[in-house]
Amino acid sequence: MKASVIHEFGDTEVLKYEDVPTPGVRPGHVLVKILASGVNRLDHYIREGSVAPELPFPHILGIDASGEIEALGEGVSSFSIGDRVITVPGFPVEKNEYSVRPAATAPSFTLQGLGTPGTYAQYLETPQEWIIRDDTSLTPEETATLPVVLASGVRAVKKVGGVKAGDKVLIHSGASGSGSMQIQVAKALGAQVATTVRSDEKGELAKRVGADLVINTSREDFVEKVLEWTEGRGADVVIDTLGGDVLPKSIDAAKQLGVIVVFGFVAGIESKLDIRNFFFTQKQLKGTLSGDKEDLEWGLERVKEGKIKAVVGKTLPLKDASLAHKLIADNKVGGNVVLLPWAD
Ligand SMILES: NC(=O)c1ccc[n+]([C@@H]2O[C@H](COP(=O)([O-])OP(=O)(O)OC[C@H]3O[C@@H](n4cnc5c(N)ncnc54)[C@H](OP(=O)(O)O)[C@@H]3O)[C@@H](O)[C@H]2O)c1
């Protein structure tokens, strides 16, 4: 089969389009013919070597995919050949940890395509527990964008952030893969959403996915704007995908006792925090990682109700995976990037 393989960490050019053996199918596993693979910023971090430094080479990157069942391993009864499926983004490797909640706290938790070959390929072999039936009416390109951003968005906004109807929520990077999905999750829960972008073009996308207030941080101060929007109170919940110098300001934008969910680190991995925020105003800083099958299923129900839509920003053939990574590294795409493994 064709796959996009890395043999070393490095810049986007280390992604090589190659012939590799098509995987066999072990008992309890399924072989999925991949119709579309989603690209995440996390793949870019893994490729450059800043996450998962122990990765064995050669390696096929990729967490997200949609496809159809090509072959069933012995003992697989929950799927049939031809079923449309999507990947679950992360899972415990050890069967006795399958019921650990949140799944990402299981000692053997790994991301799809981290401990095993990933989805930048024509086929994926995976345990039957870590794919989910795709009964949405979306295209394969659309469903391929969902696993990471939808499952982690539901986890971060609903479960960790505790967002509920009537809340005022700040979500950063409203045109990013994660931000554009988190806005929709918060709106599906009945919240009002303010979001940040750095260009008017991305602001348009953030509005289209439902943001009530779009703040362009190239000319506006988001703390001031959020305080104005909440009549001086601060946001009930802030989802911070940016970290770095932005996180302390996200804490300033939250209300007393408000929750700040640390989701990502696009703007930097280190932040300087004023500890007084955590006792005088008793704000709560919380971490989140991935999402599980239950989070994905909740999100897919909202997709079927039409409350959440996939945001496809760019579609490319699999052989152009290095270009896909370059577009992400340069912040050139709104929404998500998708690779097509059977396209020329
Ligand atoms: N915790 C979890 O479970 C989880 C799950 C998925 C992703 N993540 C993390 O979440 C983060 C976002 O991932 P993603 O896939 O949504 O990324 P993405 O689609 O590539 O979007 C990131 C956006 O950040 C903005 N940006 C870049 N540099 C910035 C800076 N210095 N200051 C402010 N904004 C900046 C850009 O938008 P503009 O050009 O509009 O500003 C860019 O489009 C990553 O750190 C990722 O690892 C965490």
PDBQT file of the ligand as one rigid body, heavy atoms in Angstrom, charges set to zero:
ROOT
HETATM    1  N1  LIG A 401      -5.703  18.685  24.948  1.00  0.00    +0.000 N 
HETATM    2  C1  LIG A 401      -6.106  17.987  23.904  1.00  0.00    +0.000 C 
HETATM    3  O1  LIG A 401      -6.760  16.975  24.022  1.00  0.00    +0.000 OA
HETATM    4  C2  LIG A 401      -5.776  18.499  22.526  1.00  0.00    +0.000 A 
HETATM    5  C3  LIG A 401      -6.403  17.947  21.405  1.00  0.00    +0.000 A 
HETATM    6  C4  LIG A 401      -6.141  18.503  20.139  1.00  0.00    +0.000 A 
HETATM    7  C5  LIG A 401      -5.234  19.550  20.009  1.00  0.00    +0.000 A 
HETATM    8  N2  LIG A 401      -4.625  20.030  21.138  1.00  0.00    +0.000 N 
HETATM    9  C6  LIG A 401      -3.681  21.169  21.039  1.00  0.00    +0.000 C 
HETATM   10  O2  LIG A 401      -4.422  22.329  20.726  1.00  0.00    +0.000 OA
HETATM   11  C7  LIG A 401      -3.593  23.234  19.991  1.00  0.00    +0.000 C 
HETATM   12  C8  LIG A 401      -4.321  23.648  18.723  1.00  0.00    +0.000 C 
HETATM   13  O3  LIG A 401      -4.434  22.527  17.868  1.00  0.00    +0.000 OA
HETATM   14  P1  LIG A 401      -5.215  22.650  16.489  1.00  0.00    +0.000 P 
HETATM   15  O4  LIG A 401      -5.130  21.312  15.835  1.00  0.00    +0.000 OA
HETATM   16  O5  LIG A 401      -6.524  23.267  16.693  1.00  0.00    +0.000 OA
HETATM   17  O6  LIG A 401      -4.269  23.678  15.718  1.00  0.00    +0.000 OA
HETATM   18  P2  LIG A 401      -4.475  24.436  14.328  1.00  0.00    +0.000 P 
HETATM   19  O7  LIG A 401      -5.731  24.025  13.649  1.00  0.00    +0.000 OA
HETATM   20  O8  LIG A 401      -3.206  24.305  13.601  1.00  0.00    +0.000 OA
HETATM   21  O9  LIG A 401      -4.701  25.957  14.772  1.00  0.00    +0.000 OA
HETATM   22  C9  LIG A 401      -3.817  26.654  15.585  1.00  0.00    +0.000 C 
HETATM   23  C10 LIG A 401      -4.119  28.156  15.391  1.00  0.00    +0.000 C 
HETATM   24  O10 LIG A 401      -3.428  28.884  16.401  1.00  0.00    +0.000 OA
HETATM   25  C11 LIG A 401      -3.272  30.220  15.948  1.00  0.00    +0.000 C 
HETATM   26  N3  LIG A 401      -1.925  30.657  16.339  1.00  0.00    +0.000 N 
HETATM   27  C12 LIG A 401      -0.737  30.192  15.894  1.00  0.00    +0.000 A 
HETATM   28  N4  LIG A 401       0.285  30.788  16.548  1.00  0.00    +0.000 NA
HETATM   29  C13 LIG A 401      -0.283  31.656  17.413  1.00  0.00    +0.000 A 
HETATM   30  C14 LIG A 401       0.247  32.580  18.376  1.00  0.00    +0.000 A 
HETATM   31  N5  LIG A 401       1.567  32.708  18.570  1.00  0.00    +0.000 N 
HETATM   32  N6  LIG A 401      -0.629  33.309  19.080  1.00  0.00    +0.000 NA
HETATM   33  C15 LIG A 401      -1.957  33.193  18.903  1.00  0.00    +0.000 A 
HETATM   34  N7  LIG A 401      -2.511  32.332  18.016  1.00  0.00    +0.000 NA
HETATM   35  C16 LIG A 401      -1.687  31.583  17.291  1.00  0.00    +0.000 A 
HETATM   36  C17 LIG A 401      -3.474  30.218  14.430  1.00  0.00    +0.000 C 
HETATM   37  O11 LIG A 401      -4.712  30.868  14.132  1.00  0.00    +0.000 OA
HETATM   38  P3  LIG A 401      -4.722  32.423  13.709  1.00  0.00    +0.000 P 
HETATM   39  O12 LIG A 401      -3.770  32.533  12.562  1.00  0.00    +0.000 OA
HETATM   40  O13 LIG A 401      -6.118  32.737  13.388  1.00  0.00    +0.000 OA
HETATM   41  O14 LIG A 401      -4.311  33.192  14.889  1.00  0.00    +0.000 OA
HETATM   42  C18 LIG A 401      -3.624  28.738  14.084  1.00  0.00    +0.000 C 
HETATM   43  O15 LIG A 401      -4.515  28.533  13.024  1.00  0.00    +0.000 OA
HETATM   44  C19 LIG A 401      -2.269  22.505  19.773  1.00  0.00    +0.000 C 
HETATM   45  O16 LIG A 401      -1.343  22.872  20.780  1.00  0.00    +0.000 OA
HETATM   46  C20 LIG A 401      -2.652  21.046  19.951  1.00  0.00    +0.000 C 
HETATM   47  O17 LIG A 401      -1.574  20.234  20.335  1.00  0.00    +0.000 OA
HETATM   48  C21 LIG A 401      -4.877  19.528  22.368  1.00  0.00    +0.000 A 
ENDROOT
TORSDOF 0
